[in-house]
Amino acid sequence: MKKSLALVAGLSLITAATSTAVYAQQDPSEHLRQIPIETTSVSEHSVSINGETVDYTATAGTLPVWNDEGDPTATLFYTYYQREDVDNRAERPIVYSFNGGPGSASVWMHLAYTGPKVLNLSNEGYPVQPYGVQDNPHSILDVADIVFINPVNTGYSRVLPDEEGKMPDRSKQKEMFFGVNSDVQYLAEWMTTFTSRYNRWQSPKFLIGESYGTTRVSGLAHALQNQQWMYINGVILVSPTDIGIDRDGPVKEANQLPYFAAAAWYHDALPEDLQSKDLLEVLDEVEQYTLDSYLPALAKGAMLSSDERQQVADTVARYSGLSTEAVLSNNLAPSTWFFWKELLRDRDRTIGRLDSRYLGLDARRAGDRPDFNAELNSWLHSFTPAINYYLREELNFKTDVKYNMFGPVHPWDRTNNNTGEQLRESMAANPYLNVLVQSGYFDGATNYFDAKYTTWHLDRSTLMKDRIEFKGYRSGHMMYLRRADLETANDDVRDFILRSLPEGGVPAEYK
């Protein structure tokens, strides 16, 4: 027995030694988890859009960013969809699509809005298992090719080591990639390379951005036109940020009230006379009060008389679904965080930030903000498996690199954000350039009335107001998750693209 044990022990030592020797002979670089600097995976597909069969090619790949010396500094992951039965590619529009964050991958609009595939969701936009994708019968691929672009550190996009094999430190990375203006600069250069590689210089070009992506595409319109000499036909701002247009102080506080009214209406928390009206009828009334009375009252601050203060509190309570006491205790201007916690406190529910249709549960009824964002948790656990499955199994892009839904890009340099003015300048210099703004009424993060305010102040001269339009939807930040709005919002984008194409031979000139 002892002899047998000794033999087993000896064999174990020999096996371990052999294994160690084999490992020592391997090249560790073969096991590095890194994305190729440049690669593509091309596949062919078809989808039925508005009853028409559309054959298309999907290219999932990476393409580098270069510095002024011609050295690659990062590689960006993209997915490019081209319709196949196109006789003249020069006449076919192309849409460059970005999400926001900053630090967000392009997954959201890619797998839920304009692309040929969408998530498995309920009609109201809630995730359904098993997680995956289905054909998008409302995609804009029938009228335009689309490229979904992931900025540095999002999706599979990554910073690259320098010529000595060393990664730049965080301060250098921030200087190169992680700020309002550096983001725009390197992306404009990358888009120029992409446009040349795929021979799209003659094509009508459109930019679409969501959330922080609206800041990005507003700046890109200017950088592309003024530094790359690439003119743009249209810019689509989905759930826009402030794009550098100031709305602090009383304006910021007052602009929240129409959103409060929308969310309260959705949750049946308004007085009966308001609750019985259609949402848009209620919002028209609240918007008028906000501009004519609420904003001037907040601007007066402590100069308001006691009677005026009480009157404002009563009216804000009526329109917001909050109590008069809650409004008074928040100096007539409750914060959004307080609102998300307070509105349904008596029902033991919180409401979502990015989409206030979503409900959450907190550990305590007390408090002045929810424990978590109910909607974001729902979205992340449905989008993450879907994009990982889709890219690997349907587009055949395989890598061990993690797909960053949200990547490490902070601290983000937000100084010198003039993107709104840059977009106005781009429109002024380009008679072909039009702007479409899309917002969900139940979005509490980038609320729809702020978006309207942005459209009013984008061109205060009024000389281009007929080239700027606003569309609202009965959903949240990602309005397209709700099936009815997926159809309507895509139809609005499709119509915008077609209306923004100049007739053949019509010169770009002012008369």
N, C-alpha and C positions, 0 to 999 in steps of 0.2 A: 504494500500500500504506500509506504513512504517513498519507494522507488518510483511509483507512478506519479505521485505528486511532484517529485523533483523533476521528472521528465516534462510534465505539463508546464511547470515554472520555467524550465529551460526553453521550451518551445515559445512561450510567451515573450521571453526576453529576445529571442531571435526574431520573432515577428515584429516586435516593437522597433528593434534596431533596423530591420529591413525597411519598415515604413518610414522611419526617420531619414534613412539614406535616400529613399526615392524622393521624398519631399525636398531634401536639400539640393537635389539636382534640377528642380523645377525653377523656372523664371518667375519671380513674384509679379512681374509686370503683366503676365498673362492672366492674373486674377484681379487686376484692378477694376473697380466698378466705375467705368467712365463712358461717356457718350461719344460716339464718333464725331469728329469735327465736321465731316461732310458725308452724308449718306442719304439714300432714298429707298423707299419701298413703294412700288406702283401697283395698283390693283384696279380692276374694272368692275363697275356696278351699274345698277339701274334703279330708278325710283319713280313712282307715279306722283306727279304734282298737279293738283287741280284737274285730275283726270287724264293728264298727258304723260306718257312714258318718256322719261329723260334718262338716257344713257350717259354715264360720266366716268371719268378717271379720277381716282384719289391718289395723291402723292403725299406720303408722310415722310418727312426728312429733316435733316439738319443742314444749316448753311452758316458759315462763320461771319463774325464781325471782325473787321480789321482796323488797326490803328493807322496813323498817318505814315508809319514806316512800312506798312504792308504786312505786319505780323498779326496773326489771329489772336484776339483777346477774349473771345467768347464764341459759343456756337448757339444758334437759336433753333428750336424745334418748331416746325410748322406743319400744317395739313392743308393741302391745296386741292380744291375740287374744280374740275373743268368739264363742262358739257361737251359731249363728243360730236354731235351732228351740227357743227358750226362751220359754215362756209367761209366766213370772213372774221377771223379772231380779232382783227383790228377794230371792228365795229362792236364787238361784244364787251359790255362793261365788266370790270373786275372790282370786287369789294375786299378791302384789307380790314380784317376784323381784330379788335383788341378788347380784352377785359381790363379790369382795373386793380383795385386793392389800395395802394400799389402792392404788388407781390402776388397777384392772383393769376393763375393760368388762364388760357383761353377756353377752357372746358365749358364754361357756362353757356355762352351763346353758341358754341360749337355743337354741343349735344342737346340743346333745348330750344334753339331759336331758328336761325337762318339756314343751318346746314341740312344735309339730306337725311340725317338721323336725329331722333329725339329720344329722351328717356322714357322708360315705362312709368307712366304717371296716371293718377286718376284725373277725371275731367277738371277738377279744381286745382290740380297741380301737386298732389301729395304722392310720395313714393309708393310704388307697388313692387312687392317681391314676386318672383326672383328679379333682382336688379339686372338691367340690361337696356337695350335700345330697340327701337322700331323705326320704320320708315316715317319720314316727315312729309305728309302730303301738302304742306304749305310752304316748304322751303323756297327761297328766292333763286335757287339754282336754275330754274327754268329761264330766268332773264339775265343772270349774272354769274360769272365764276367767283369763287370765294377762297381766300387764304386766311386761315386762322393762325395768328402769330403769338408765340409765347416769349415775352421779354426775359431777360437774364434772370436765372434762378427760379423761373416758373416752368411748369411742365417738365420737359426734359432739357430745357435750356440751361447752360452752365457757363461760368467763368472758366477760362483756360489758363494754365500756367504760362509763364513767360518763356523766352528762348533758353533760359537757364534751368527750366523745370520748376521754378518757384511760383507759388500762387501770390498774386498781389495782396497786400494787407487790406483790412477792411476800409481804412481811410482812402486808399487808392481805388478800391472797388467802388466806393461811394462817389468818388470824383468821376469815374468813368461811366457808371451805370445808374446809380441810385439817387436820382433827384429829378425834379421837374424838367430842367433844361438838359441835363446829361442824357436822360431817358429819351427825349425827343431827338437829340443829335445822333446818337448811335443807331436808333431805329430808322431814322431817315436815310442814313447811309446803307443800312441793311436792306431796306425796301428798294433802294436804287439797284443794288446787286440782284435782288430777287426779280425785279422787273426786267432787267437785262437778261438774266438766265432764262426766263420763260417768255421772252420776246413779247412783252405787254406794253411797250412804250406808246403804241398808237391807240391803245384801248381807252375808253372813258373810265375814269378812276374814282372810286368812292371810298371814304373812310367811315367805319362804324366803331364806336367805343361805348362801353358801358361803365357807369359809375366813375371811378378815377380814370378809366379809359377815355372819358369825354375830355378831361384835361389833356390827356395824351394826344388824341386826334386833333384837338383844337390847335395845339402847338405844332403837330406834324403837318397840318395843312399849310402853315406858314413856312416851316423849314423846308418842306418839299418844294414849294413854289419859289422860295427865295434863295435856296442853297443848292437844290438839285434840279431846279427848273422843270419840275414835274407838276403840271397843273391838275387840280382836282375838280371834279364835277359836282360832288356833293359830300357833305359831312352829316352823319347821323349820330345824335347824342342820345343815348339810352340811359335814363335815370341819371341825369347830369349832376356833377358836383358844381361848385361855384365858378369853375374855370377862371379863377382870378378876379371875378367881379365882386366887389365888396358888398356884403349885406349883413354886416355885424350890427350889434346893438339892438335898438327897437325893431329894426326891419327883420332881423333874424328871429326875434321873439314873436312878432306879429304874424310872420309868414307860416308859423306852425299851426295856427288855428284852423284853417281849412282842412289840413290833414287830420287834426284832432276830430273834426266833425265827420270826416269820411270814415275813420276807424270806428267812432262811436256809432255811426249809422249802421255800419256792417254788423256790429255786435248788439244791435237793438237797444242801445243805451241812451238814445235821445228822447226828449219829450214826445208824446204821441203825435202832436200836430206836425212836428218835423219828421218823425219816423215814418209817417204815412206817405210822405212825398218821395219821389224818385231821388236817387243820390245826386244827380247833376242839378236838380232844382234846389236841393239843400245847399250844395256847394256854391251855386251862383249867389245865393243870399249871404252866405258866410264870407265869401270873397269880397262882396261889396261892403259889408260891415268892416272887414279887416282893413281895407284901403281907406274908407271914409271916416271911420271912428276909432278902431282899435289901435292902429299905428299912431295916429296923432295923440291918443291918450297915453300910450307908453312913452312917447317922446316927451310928454310933459312931466313924467315922473312924479316927484313929490309936489309939483305945482297943482296936481289934481285936487279938487275939493273933496270932502268926505262923501258928499252926495254923488259926485261924478265917479269916484272910486267904487262906490257900492253899485252904481249902475253898470259900470264896465264889468265888475265881478259877476253880477247876475247874468249878463249877456254872454260872457265867455263860458260860464258854467252851462248855460242853456245850449250853446253850440258844441261844447266839448264833451258833454256827458259827465263832467266832474261836478262836485258840489261847490257852492259859492264859497264855503269855508276853505276848501282846498285851493281855490283860485286866490283868495285873499291872502292865505298863509304863504303863497308863493309869489307875492308882490305883483299879482295880476298876470304873471307870465310863467306858468308851470313848465318845467323842462320836459323834454321828450322822455327821459329816463323815468321821471316821476309819473308821467302819463301812462307809460307801458305797465307800470306796477299798480297804479291807482284805479284805472278805468273799471276793471273787473275784480277789484279786491274783494267785494262782497260775494263774488262767485268763486273765490279761491282760485282764480286764474290770472296769469299775466298774458300780455299780447306781444307779438313779435316786433322786432325792430325793423328789419328789411321788408317784412311782409306782415302786417298787423292782423291778417286773417288767422295766423297761426297762434295757438294757445300753449302756454307753459304752466308748469307746476313749481312753486317755490317751497323751500323748507319751512318758511314762516310767512304768515299773512302780513306781519309788520315789515317795515323797510321802505326805502324810497327808490329802489330799482330792482328789476328782475334778477334772479340768480344766473340766468343764461339766456341766450338768444334762441328761442324755440325754432325759428325758421331755419337758421344756419345749421343747426344740428341735423335737421331733417334733410337738408340739401346735401351736406357733406357725405352722409352715409348712403346716399343714393347715387350721387354723381361720381364718387371715387371708384366704386367697383365698376360702374358703367364705362368710364373712360379707360380704365386699365384693361378691361375685357375687350372693348372695341378696338383699341389700337393694336393689341396683340393678335386677336383672333380674326378680326374682319379686315384690318388694314395691314396685317402681317409685319408690324413694326415691333421687333422684340429686343428688349434690353433689360438688364438688371438694375439700371439706374432708376431711382424712385421718381415717380411722376408727382411733382410738387403742386398740390392744389393751391397752397399758399407757400411761397418760398421766402428765404431769408434775404430781405432787401432793406431792412431798417437799421439805423435811422435814415429816413428819407429826407432829402434836402428839398424843402418846400419854398425856399426863398426865391424871390424874383419870378413869381408866377404871373405872367402877363398873357396867358394863353387865350383868354377871352378877347382881349384887344388884338392879339395876333390873328385870331379867327376873323375878326371884323376887317382887319387890314387885308387878309387874304381874299375875303369877299369883295372888298372894294377894288382890288387889283385884278379880279377875275370875274367878269360878268356872268360866266357860266356856273359859278359856285353857289349852290343853294344849301340850306340847313334845315334838317328835320329834327325836332325834339320829341322824345317819347318818354312818358312817365306813367307809373301806376298810382292810382289814388290812395292806395293803402300802404305806400312806402313811407316809413317813418325816418329813414336814414337820409335819403336825398328826396325830400318831399316834393310833390308835384307843383305846389304853389311857388316854391323856390325856383323850380324849373321855368315856370311861366315868367317869374321875375327876371330870370336870366335872359329869356327871349326879349323881354321889353328893354333891357339895358345893354344887349349885345350891340345894337345899332341905334343909339339915341337920336341920330340925325333923322330917322324915319325914312331915309332914302332907299334902304334895302329891305324894309319890313315885309314887302311882298315876296321876298326870297327866304323868309324864316317862318316855319310853321310848327305848331304844337299839337300833339295828339295824346289824349289821356285814356287810360284803360282801368277796368274794374279788378285790379289785382295789385301786386306789390312791386318791389324793386326789379325782380325778374318777371315782368308782366306776362311774358310768353309761357310761363309754366301752366297757366290756366288755359285750357284747350280753346275756349272761345276767343281769348286774346291772342293765342298763338296764331290763329287764322287771321284775325283782324290786323294785328301788328305787322305780320309778314306782308299782308296785302298793302298796308300803308307804306312799307319800305319798297315793295315792288313798284307801286304807283309813283313813289318819289323818284326812284331810279329812272323810270321811263319818262317822267315829266322833265327830268333834269338833263336829258340827252338833247342837245341842239339838233335842229333839222340840218340835213346835209347842206353844206355850202353857206350856212349862216355864220357870219363873222362874230367874234367876241369883241363887241364894241358898245360903248354907251352912245346914245343919241339924245 
